[in-house]
Amino acid sequence: MGVQLMSGKFYSCKEGDLRVNVSVAANKTICLEKNLTWSTPKINFDNVLNAYLALFQVATFKGWIDIMNAAIDSTAIDQQPERGSLEMFMTEDQKKYYNAMKKMGSKKPAKAIPRPQFKLQAVVFDLTTNKKFDMAIMIFICLNMTVMAMDHYNPTDLFDTILERLNIFSSPFLLPNVCSRYSPCACITSKSPGTSLIFVVVTLSILGIVLKDLIAKYFVSPHAAASSARGEGGPRAAARERCQGIRTLLFALAMSLPALFNICLLLFLVMFIYAIFRMSFFMNVKHRAGVDQNFNFETFGQSMILLFQMSTSAGWSDVLAAIMEEEDCDPPSGNSSDECNSGTAGTCGSRNIAVAYLVSYLIISFLIIINMYIAVILENYSQATEDVQEGLTDDDYDMYYEIWQNFDPDGTQFIKYSALSTFLDTLEEPLQIPKPNKYKIISMDIPICESDLVFCVDILDALTKDFFARKGHHIDESAELEVVVPKEEGYKPISSTRYRQREIYCARIIQLAWRRYKGRIREPRQQQTAIVVESDGHMTKNGHKVVIHSRSPSVTSRSTDV
């Protein structure tokens, strides 16, 4: 594969021992025309032997940095390498941003559930959508689990009656939360996996109470059925927002399941091989401590059970003592060369084979495979804890789209640009940007689409980058990170918040200049007025004769009309 991908691509143009820039010599022809050296490093992928040597150096961490740099900078055959042209590695900050983008891509806004018009449904809807109702449900689940824990062997009739009444009261209490989501009115239906599980469990719990006599007769004890049904209380309580620690543990376990399944397959393969060998070596070993009629190697199934027990290092010393005993047993008898009478195999063990067999099995199963379970779970728990403390979790994105429904009830994935400031202020931590947030929105440079709309993914992407920036992680977005989240069909950005502010600023400057220009045109001209009093008593103003009228003979004051 290395030869197919990188053969002939490690060549570069050099001047002495230094590689020249790609702008100086872009390919082999230009390099030779300028009398420069076109050469390749000694460790390359030009043939299979060189590729083996290169991979051996990488595997032993000797000289692997030079090989990695040459592979990253390679472009094509007879072309000058360019720095970072085949970038396949991400920084820690880019990894965090990439993980956040993958979580973002798995989410999508849904239509908001409108309040039902039917009065009874509206009351149930208001009750179940209240956050205080969630707290009440969680408290009641804890009380219900306490009642479950009070069940014991041989209770009195009074205690059994009280416990039964409490069970009858507890199950229907969970029905409003379920019925509000599984109402016949399709507009308020919520078919999330968690709600579906609760609906099934509560239904079975009620059926177990109603049909307890029938269940006790043909299936299991009604108390066991009720306890199994009520077992949903723990996960249900853990799913609440306030149980963050338990949710982190459950999330880490869920992340570990694929790897744990592969480890289980590996453990089964090892047990299968060792069970076959064990039946060949120790099938007829005499029963003693560690090997008896239940735990032995006489059949494949019993061998698998005993090996599964020893995979946790339980009782392996007793089994070793039993299969390594060579004295207190019946040795093999008969002539193995006689076809008619081959004799008996004997009941003795073998010290050397037993030690090698058990020690190798314990090293492979207990010290390696079983500890891999712990390592995988701890690694995922550490990653989940880091995501909670320093990154964005799925709950943060769920909160984002839950609030988004209030601004986009039709699920179009777009909101008006004028509503962006209020939306960011309505969000909860750590994505919230409280008002005044005008200049923060401008600096985030969120794309604006046609009809002055803003896309939900663009807003969430900008908030994610802002979150990491506040944490001190600068995200250098590479080409691989640009297409993590697909855009909606018909998505056509025509501007951005920063560009829109530039447009507004330029428009204000133009308006101000126009107002000043219009003001200068409309400004009246300032003229000087010359008043001359002639000898006959008349007055002239700017060359025009002014007539003085006397309004009253008794008044000495005079007024002028122009």
C-alpha positions as CSV (number, residue, x, y, z in Angstrom):
1,M,0.0,0.0,0.0
2,G,2.9,2.4,0.8
3,V,4.5,1.7,-2.6
4,Q,1.1,2.3,-4.4
5,L,0.5,5.6,-2.6
6,M,3.9,7.1,-2.2
7,S,6.4,5.6,-4.7
8,G,8.4,8.3,-6.4
9,K,6.8,11.1,-4.4
10,F,9.6,11.7,-1.9
11,Y,11.8,13.3,-4.6
12,S,12.6,17.0,-4.1
13,C,14.7,19.8,-5.6
14,K,17.6,20.8,-3.4
15,E,20.3,23.4,-3.4
16,G,23.0,21.8,-1.4
17,D,21.3,20.2,1.6
18,L,18.4,22.5,1.7
19,R,15.1,22.0,-0.1
20,V,14.1,24.9,-2.3
21,N,10.7,26.5,-2.1
22,V,8.0,25.3,-4.5
23,S,7.8,28.8,-6.0
24,V,11.4,28.5,-7.1
25,A,11.2,25.0,-8.7
26,A,7.7,23.6,-9.0
27,N,8.7,20.3,-10.7
28,K,11.6,18.2,-11.8
29,T,12.0,19.9,-15.2
30,I,12.4,23.4,-13.7
31,C,14.8,22.0,-11.1
32,L,17.2,20.5,-13.6
33,E,17.0,23.6,-15.8
34,K,18.3,25.7,-12.9
35,N,21.1,23.3,-12.3
36,L,19.7,22.1,-9.0
37,T,19.7,18.6,-7.5
38,W,16.7,16.4,-7.9
39,S,17.0,13.6,-5.3
40,T,15.1,11.4,-2.9
41,P,16.0,10.4,0.7
42,K,17.5,7.0,1.3
43,I,14.4,5.8,3.2
44,N,11.5,5.9,0.8
45,F,8.6,3.9,-0.7
46,D,10.0,3.4,-4.2
47,N,10.0,-0.4,-3.8
48,V,8.8,-3.0,-1.3
49,L,12.2,-3.5,0.5
50,N,12.6,0.2,1.1
51,A,8.9,0.3,2.2
52,Y,9.6,-2.5,4.7
53,L,12.6,-0.6,6.1
54,A,10.6,2.7,6.3
55,L,7.8,1.0,8.2
56,F,10.2,-0.7,10.5
57,Q,11.7,2.6,11.4
58,V,8.2,4.0,12.0
59,A,7.3,1.0,14.2
60,T,10.5,1.4,16.3
61,F,10.1,5.2,16.5
62,K,13.6,5.7,15.0
63,G,13.7,8.3,12.2
64,W,10.0,8.3,11.9
65,I,9.7,12.1,12.0
66,D,11.6,12.6,8.7
67,I,9.5,9.9,7.0
68,M,6.3,11.5,8.3
69,N,7.4,15.0,7.1
70,A,8.3,13.6,3.7
71,A,4.9,11.9,3.4
72,I,2.9,14.9,4.5
73,D,4.7,17.2,2.1
74,S,4.6,14.9,-0.9
75,T,2.4,16.0,-3.8
76,A,2.8,14.0,-7.0
77,I,5.5,12.2,-9.0
78,D,8.1,14.7,-10.5
79,Q,6.5,17.5,-8.5
80,Q,8.2,19.5,-5.8
81,P,6.9,18.7,-2.3
82,E,4.9,21.5,-0.6
83,R,4.7,21.9,3.1
84,G,1.5,20.5,4.6
85,S,0.0,19.4,1.2
86,L,-1.1,16.0,2.6
87,E,-2.0,17.0,6.1
88,M,-3.3,14.0,7.9
89,F,-2.8,15.0,11.5
90,M,-4.8,17.3,13.8
91,T,-3.8,19.2,16.8
92,E,-5.5,18.6,20.2
93,D,-7.7,21.7,19.7
94,Q,-8.7,20.5,16.2
95,K,-9.6,17.1,17.7
96,K,-11.8,18.7,20.3
97,Y,-13.5,20.8,17.6
98,Y,-13.9,17.8,15.3
99,N,-15.5,15.8,18.1
100,A,-17.9,18.7,18.8
101,M,-18.7,18.9,15.1
102,K,-19.5,15.2,14.9
103,K,-21.9,15.6,17.8
104,M,-23.4,18.6,16.1
105,G,-23.9,16.6,12.9
106,S,-25.9,14.0,14.7
107,K,-28.5,16.6,15.9
108,K,-31.3,18.2,13.9
109,P,-34.0,20.6,15.0
110,A,-37.5,19.3,15.1
111,K,-40.9,20.9,15.0
112,A,-42.1,22.4,18.3
113,I,-44.9,20.6,20.0
114,P,-47.8,23.0,20.1
115,R,-50.1,23.2,23.1
116,P,-53.2,21.0,22.5
117,Q,-56.6,22.7,22.1
118,F,-58.5,20.0,24.0
119,K,-58.7,21.1,27.6
120,L,-57.8,17.9,29.3
121,Q,-54.8,17.3,27.0
122,A,-53.8,20.9,27.6
123,V,-53.8,20.5,31.3
124,V,-51.7,17.3,31.1
125,F,-49.3,19.0,28.6
126,D,-48.8,22.0,30.9
127,L,-48.2,19.6,33.8
128,T,-45.6,17.4,32.1
129,T,-43.7,20.2,30.3
130,N,-43.1,21.9,33.6
131,K,-39.6,21.4,35.0
132,K,-41.0,21.0,38.5
133,F,-42.8,17.9,37.3
134,D,-39.5,16.3,36.4
135,M,-38.2,17.0,39.8
136,A,-41.3,15.5,41.4
137,I,-41.0,12.4,39.2
138,M,-37.4,11.9,40.2
139,I,-38.3,12.2,43.9
140,F,-41.1,9.8,43.5
141,I,-38.9,7.3,41.7
142,C,-36.5,7.4,44.6
143,L,-39.3,6.8,47.1
144,N,-40.6,4.0,44.9
145,M,-37.2,2.3,44.9
146,T,-37.1,2.6,48.7
147,V,-40.4,0.8,48.8
148,M,-38.9,-1.9,46.6
149,A,-36.0,-2.3,49.0
150,M,-38.3,-2.9,51.9
151,D,-39.5,-6.3,50.5
152,H,-38.1,-9.2,52.5
153,Y,-38.5,-12.9,53.2
154,N,-41.6,-14.0,55.0
155,P,-43.3,-10.6,55.6
156,T,-46.4,-10.2,57.7
157,D,-49.8,-10.0,56.1
158,L,-50.1,-6.3,57.2
159,F,-46.7,-5.4,55.7
160,D,-47.5,-7.3,52.5
161,T,-50.8,-5.4,52.2
162,I,-49.2,-2.0,52.7
163,L,-46.5,-2.8,50.2
164,E,-49.1,-3.9,47.7
165,R,-51.1,-0.7,48.1
166,L,-48.0,1.4,47.7
167,N,-47.1,-0.5,44.5
168,I,-50.7,0.1,43.2
169,F,-50.4,3.8,43.9
170,S,-46.9,4.2,42.4
171,S,-47.3,2.8,38.9
172,P,-50.3,5.0,37.8
173,F,-48.4,8.0,39.0
174,L,-46.0,7.7,36.1
175,L,-48.8,7.6,33.5
176,P,-49.3,11.4,33.0
177,N,-45.8,11.7,31.7
178,V,-46.3,8.9,29.3
179,C,-49.8,9.7,28.2
180,S,-48.7,13.3,27.4
181,R,-46.4,11.9,24.8
182,Y,-48.5,9.0,23.6
183,S,-51.7,10.9,23.3
184,P,-54.0,10.1,20.3
185,C,-53.4,13.7,19.3
186,A,-50.5,13.3,16.9
187,C,-49.3,16.9,17.4
188,I,-48.0,16.1,20.9
189,T,-46.5,12.7,20.3
190,S,-42.9,12.3,21.3
191,K,-41.4,8.9,20.4
192,S,-38.0,9.1,21.9
193,P,-36.4,5.8,23.0
194,G,-36.4,6.8,26.6
195,T,-40.1,7.6,26.6
196,S,-40.9,4.4,24.7
197,L,-39.0,2.4,27.3
198,I,-40.8,4.0,30.2
199,F,-44.1,3.5,28.5
200,V,-43.5,-0.3,28.1
201,V,-42.1,-0.7,31.6
202,V,-45.0,1.2,33.3
203,T,-47.5,-0.7,31.2
204,L,-46.0,-4.1,32.2
205,S,-45.8,-3.0,35.8
206,I,-49.6,-2.2,35.9
207,L,-50.4,-5.4,34.1
208,G,-48.2,-7.2,36.7
209,I,-50.3,-5.7,39.5
210,V,-53.6,-6.4,37.9
211,L,-52.8,-9.9,36.8
212,K,-50.5,-10.9,39.7
213,D,-52.3,-14.1,40.4
214,L,-52.1,-15.3,36.8
215,I,-48.4,-14.3,36.6
216,A,-47.6,-16.0,39.9
217,K,-49.3,-19.2,38.7
218,Y,-47.8,-19.6,35.3
219,F,-44.6,-17.4,35.2
220,V,-42.8,-15.9,38.2
221,S,-43.5,-14.3,41.5
222,P,-45.5,-11.0,41.2
223,H,-43.0,-9.4,43.5
224,A,-40.1,-10.3,41.2
225,A,-42.1,-9.0,38.2
226,A,-42.8,-5.8,40.0
227,S,-39.2,-5.4,41.0
228,S,-38.0,-6.0,37.4
229,A,-40.5,-3.4,36.2
230,R,-39.5,-0.9,38.8
231,G,-35.9,-1.4,37.8
232,E,-36.4,1.4,35.3
233,G,-36.3,3.9,38.2
234,G,-32.5,3.9,38.3
235,P,-31.9,4.7,34.6
236,R,-34.8,7.1,34.6
237,A,-33.4,9.0,37.6
238,A,-30.0,9.0,36.0
239,A,-31.4,10.5,32.8
240,R,-32.4,13.6,34.7
241,E,-30.3,16.7,34.2
242,R,-29.2,16.9,37.8
243,C,-27.6,13.5,37.9
244,Q,-24.6,14.5,35.9
245,G,-22.1,12.1,37.5
246,I,-24.3,9.0,36.8
247,R,-25.0,10.2,33.3
248,T,-21.2,10.5,32.7
249,L,-20.7,6.9,33.8
250,L,-23.5,5.6,31.7
251,F,-22.2,7.6,28.7
252,A,-18.7,6.2,29.2
253,L,-20.2,2.7,29.3
254,A,-22.2,3.3,26.1
255,M,-19.1,4.5,24.4
256,S,-17.2,1.4,25.5
257,L,-19.8,-1.2,24.3
258,P,-18.3,-1.7,20.7
259,A,-14.8,-2.2,22.0
260,L,-16.0,-4.4,24.8
261,F,-17.9,-6.6,22.3
262,N,-14.7,-7.1,20.3
263,I,-12.8,-8.0,23.5
264,C,-15.5,-10.5,24.3
265,L,-15.0,-12.1,21.0
266,L,-11.3,-12.3,21.6
267,L,-11.8,-13.8,25.0
268,F,-14.2,-16.4,23.6
269,L,-11.7,-17.4,20.9
270,V,-8.9,-17.9,23.5
271,M,-11.3,-19.9,25.7
272,F,-12.3,-22.0,22.8
273,I,-8.7,-22.9,21.8
274,Y,-7.7,-23.6,25.4
275,A,-10.8,-25.7,26.0
276,I,-9.9,-28.0,23.0
277,F,-6.4,-28.4,24.3
278,R,-7.5,-29.0,27.8
279,M,-9.9,-31.8,26.8
280,S,-6.9,-33.5,25.1
281,F,-4.6,-33.2,28.1
282,F,-6.7,-33.4,31.2
283,M,-10.0,-35.0,30.2
284,N,-9.5,-38.1,32.5
285,V,-7.8,-36.3,35.5
286,K,-8.9,-37.7,38.9
287,H,-11.5,-35.6,40.7
288,R,-10.1,-33.7,43.7
289,A,-10.1,-30.2,45.0
290,G,-10.6,-27.8,42.1
291,V,-11.8,-30.5,39.7
292,D,-15.1,-32.3,40.6
293,Q,-18.2,-33.7,38.9
294,N,-19.4,-30.1,38.1
295,F,-16.2,-28.4,37.2
296,N,-13.9,-30.6,35.0
297,F,-12.6,-31.0,31.5
298,E,-14.6,-34.1,30.4
299,T,-16.9,-32.1,28.0
300,F,-16.4,-29.0,26.0
301,G,-19.2,-27.1,27.8
302,Q,-17.7,-27.9,31.2
303,S,-14.3,-26.9,30.0
304,M,-15.6,-23.5,28.8
305,I,-17.3,-22.9,32.2
306,L,-14.2,-23.7,34.2
307,L,-12.0,-21.6,31.9
308,F,-14.5,-18.7,32.3
309,Q,-14.2,-19.0,36.0
310,M,-10.4,-18.9,35.9
311,S,-10.4,-16.0,33.5
312,T,-10.9,-13.8,36.6
313,S,-8.2,-15.8,38.4
314,A,-10.8,-17.4,40.7
315,G,-9.8,-20.9,41.9
316,W,-6.9,-21.4,39.5
317,S,-4.5,-22.6,42.1
318,D,-6.8,-25.5,43.1
319,V,-7.3,-26.4,39.5
320,L,-3.5,-26.3,39.0
321,A,-3.0,-28.6,42.0
322,A,-5.5,-31.1,40.6
323,I,-4.1,-31.3,37.1
324,M,-0.4,-31.4,38.1
325,E,-0.8,-34.4,40.5
326,E,1.3,-37.3,39.2
327,E,1.4,-39.7,42.2
328,D,-2.1,-40.2,43.8
329,C,-3.7,-41.4,40.5
330,D,-4.0,-44.4,38.1
331,P,-1.2,-44.4,35.5
332,P,-1.9,-45.3,31.9
333,S,-2.1,-49.1,31.3
334,G,-2.1,-51.4,28.3
335,N,0.0,-51.6,25.1
336,S,-0.6,-48.7,22.9
337,S,0.7,-50.7,19.9
338,D,-2.0,-53.4,20.3
339,E,-4.8,-52.5,18.0
340,C,-7.3,-54.6,19.9
341,N,-6.5,-53.4,23.4
342,S,-5.1,-50.0,23.6
343,G,-5.5,-49.7,27.4
344,T,-6.7,-46.8,29.5
345,A,-5.4,-43.3,29.5
346,G,-5.1,-43.1,33.3
347,T,-6.1,-40.3,35.7
348,C,-2.8,-38.7,36.3
349,G,-1.9,-35.1,35.4
350,S,1.3,-33.6,34.1
351,R,3.2,-31.1,36.1
352,N,5.0,-29.4,33.2
353,I,2.1,-29.3,30.9
354,A,-0.2,-28.0,33.6
355,V,2.1,-25.2,34.7
356,A,2.7,-24.1,31.1
357,Y,-1.0,-24.4,30.2
358,L,-2.4,-22.5,33.2
359,V,0.2,-19.8,33.4
360,S,-0.1,-19.0,29.7
361,Y,-3.9,-18.9,29.9
362,L,-3.9,-16.6,32.9
363,I,-1.4,-14.3,31.3
364,I,-3.5,-14.0,28.1
365,S,-7.0,-14.0,29.7
366,F,-6.6,-12.3,33.1
367,L,-3.6,-10.1,32.8
368,I,-4.2,-8.9,29.2
369,I,-7.8,-9.4,28.0
370,I,-9.6,-8.8,31.3
371,N,-7.5,-5.7,32.1
372,M,-8.4,-4.5,28.6
373,Y,-12.0,-4.2,29.8
374,I,-10.8,-1.9,32.6
375,A,-8.5,0.1,30.3
376,V,-11.2,0.7,27.7
377,I,-13.8,1.8,30.3
378,L,-11.4,4.1,32.1
379,E,-10.2,5.6,28.8
380,N,-13.8,6.3,27.7
381,Y,-14.7,7.6,31.2
382,S,-11.7,9.9,31.1
383,Q,-12.8,11.2,27.7
384,A,-16.4,11.6,28.8
385,T,-15.2,13.6,31.9
386,E,-13.0,15.7,29.8
387,D,-15.9,16.4,27.4
388,V,-18.0,17.5,30.3
389,Q,-15.4,19.7,31.9
390,E,-13.6,21.2,28.8
391,G,-15.8,20.3,25.9
392,L,-19.4,20.4,24.7
393,T,-21.7,17.4,25.4
394,D,-24.7,16.0,23.7
395,D,-26.8,17.6,26.4
396,D,-25.6,21.1,25.4
397,Y,-26.6,20.5,21.8
398,D,-30.0,19.1,22.9
399,M,-30.5,22.2,25.0
400,Y,-29.6,24.3,21.9
401,Y,-32.2,22.6,19.7
402,E,-34.8,22.6,22.4
403,I,-34.7,26.4,22.7
404,W,-34.4,26.6,18.9
405,Q,-37.9,25.1,18.7
406,N,-39.3,28.2,20.4
407,F,-37.9,30.5,17.6
408,D,-38.5,28.0,14.7
409,P,-41.8,26.2,15.5
410,D,-42.1,24.9,12.0
411,G,-38.7,23.2,11.9
412,T,-37.4,25.2,8.9
413,Q,-33.8,25.3,10.5
414,F,-33.8,29.1,9.8
415,I,-34.6,32.1,11.9
416,K,-34.7,35.8,11.2
417,Y,-31.5,37.7,11.7
418,S,-33.4,40.2,13.8
419,A,-34.2,37.4,16.3
420,L,-30.6,36.2,16.6
421,S,-29.6,38.5,19.5
422,T,-32.6,37.3,21.6
423,F,-32.0,33.7,20.7
424,L,-28.4,33.8,21.9
425,D,-29.5,35.5,25.1
426,T,-32.1,32.8,25.8
427,L,-29.6,29.9,25.5
428,E,-28.2,28.3,28.7
429,E,-24.6,28.0,29.6
430,P,-22.1,27.2,28.2
431,L,-23.5,28.4,24.8
432,Q,-25.3,31.5,26.1
433,I,-24.2,35.0,25.0
434,P,-26.2,37.4,27.2
435,K,-27.3,40.8,26.0
436,P,-25.8,43.2,25.0
437,N,-24.3,40.9,22.4
438,K,-24.3,43.1,19.3
439,Y,-20.6,43.3,18.8
440,K,-20.1,39.7,19.8
441,I,-22.4,38.6,17.0
442,I,-20.5,40.8,14.6
443,S,-17.2,39.3,15.6
444,M,-18.5,35.7,15.2
445,D,-19.1,36.4,11.5
446,I,-22.2,34.2,11.2
447,P,-23.3,33.7,7.5
448,I,-26.6,35.3,6.5
449,C,-28.8,33.6,3.9
450,E,-31.4,34.9,1.5
451,S,-34.5,36.6,3.0
452,D,-32.3,37.7,5.9
453,L,-32.3,34.3,7.5
454,V,-29.7,32.6,9.6
455,F,-29.0,28.8,9.5
456,C,-29.1,26.8,12.8
457,V,-25.9,24.9,12.1
458,D,-24.0,28.1,11.3
459,I,-25.0,29.6,14.6
460,L,-24.1,26.5,16.5
461,D,-20.8,26.3,14.7
462,A,-20.0,29.9,15.6
463,L,-21.0,29.2,19.2
464,T,-18.8,26.1,19.3
465,K,-15.8,28.1,18.1
466,D,-16.5,30.9,20.6
467,F,-16.7,28.3,23.4
468,F,-13.3,26.9,22.6
469,A,-11.9,30.4,22.2
470,R,-13.1,31.3,25.7
471,K,-11.3,28.1,26.9
472,G,-8.1,29.3,25.3
473,H,-8.2,26.8,22.4
474,H,-7.7,28.5,19.0
475,I,-9.4,26.5,16.3
476,D,-7.4,26.5,13.0
477,E,-10.1,25.1,10.7
478,S,-8.6,22.8,8.1
479,A,-10.1,21.5,4.9
480,E,-11.1,18.3,6.6
481,L,-13.2,20.1,9.1
482,E,-15.2,22.2,6.6
483,V,-17.5,19.4,5.5
484,V,-18.2,17.6,8.8
485,V,-21.8,18.9,9.0
486,P,-23.7,18.8,5.7
487,K,-25.6,22.0,4.7
488,E,-29.4,22.1,4.1
489,E,-30.6,21.9,0.6
490,G,-31.1,25.4,-0.7
491,Y,-28.6,26.9,1.6
492,K,-27.3,30.0,-0.1
493,P,-25.4,32.5,2.1
494,I,-25.3,36.0,0.7
495,S,-23.7,37.9,3.5
496,S,-22.4,37.6,7.1
497,T,-22.9,39.4,10.4
498,R,-19.5,41.1,10.0
499,Y,-20.1,42.0,6.4
500,R,-23.6,43.2,7.2
501,Q,-22.1,45.6,9.8
502,R,-19.7,46.9,7.3
503,E,-22.6,47.5,4.9
504,I,-24.5,49.4,7.6
505,Y,-21.4,51.4,8.5
506,C,-20.7,52.3,4.9
507,A,-24.4,53.2,4.4
508,R,-24.3,55.5,7.4
509,I,-21.2,57.3,6.1
510,I,-22.9,57.8,2.7
511,Q,-26.1,59.1,4.4
512,L,-24.1,61.5,6.5
513,A,-22.2,62.8,3.5
514,W,-25.4,63.3,1.6
515,R,-27.1,65.2,4.5
516,R,-24.1,67.5,4.7
517,Y,-24.2,68.1,1.0
518,K,-27.9,68.8,1.0
519,G,-27.5,71.1,4.0
520,R,-24.9,73.2,2.2
521,I,-27.2,73.6,-0.8
522,R,-30.2,74.7,1.2
523,E,-28.3,77.0,3.5
524,P,-29.5,80.6,2.9
525,R,-27.0,83.1,1.7
526,Q,-25.9,85.7,4.3
527,Q,-26.4,89.2,2.8
528,Q,-25.3,92.6,4.2
529,T,-28.2,95.1,4.6
530,A,-27.4,98.9,4.0
531,I,-29.9,101.4,5.3
532,V,-29.5,105.1,4.2
533,V,-31.5,108.0,5.6
534,E,-32.0,110.7,3.0
535,S,-32.4,114.5,3.5
536,D,-36.1,114.4,3.0
537,G,-36.6,111.9,5.8
538,H,-37.0,108.8,3.6
539,M,-35.0,105.7,4.1
540,T,-33.5,103.3,1.5
541,K,-32.6,99.6,2.2
542,N,-30.3,98.0,-0.3
543,G,-31.2,100.6,-2.9
544,H,-35.0,100.2,-2.3
545,K,-37.1,103.1,-0.9
546,V,-38.6,102.4,2.5
547,V,-41.8,104.2,3.4
548,I,-42.4,105.0,7.1
549,H,-46.0,105.0,8.2
550,S,-47.2,106.7,11.3
551,R,-49.7,104.5,13.1
552,S,-50.7,107.1,15.7
553,P,-49.9,110.9,15.8
554,S,-49.5,110.8,19.5
555,V,-46.9,108.2,19.4
556,T,-43.4,109.1,18.5
557,S,-42.4,105.5,17.8
558,R,-42.5,104.5,14.1
559,S,-42.6,101.1,12.4
560,T,-41.2,100.2,9.0
561,D,-42.6,98.1,6.2
562,V,-40.3,96.6,3.7
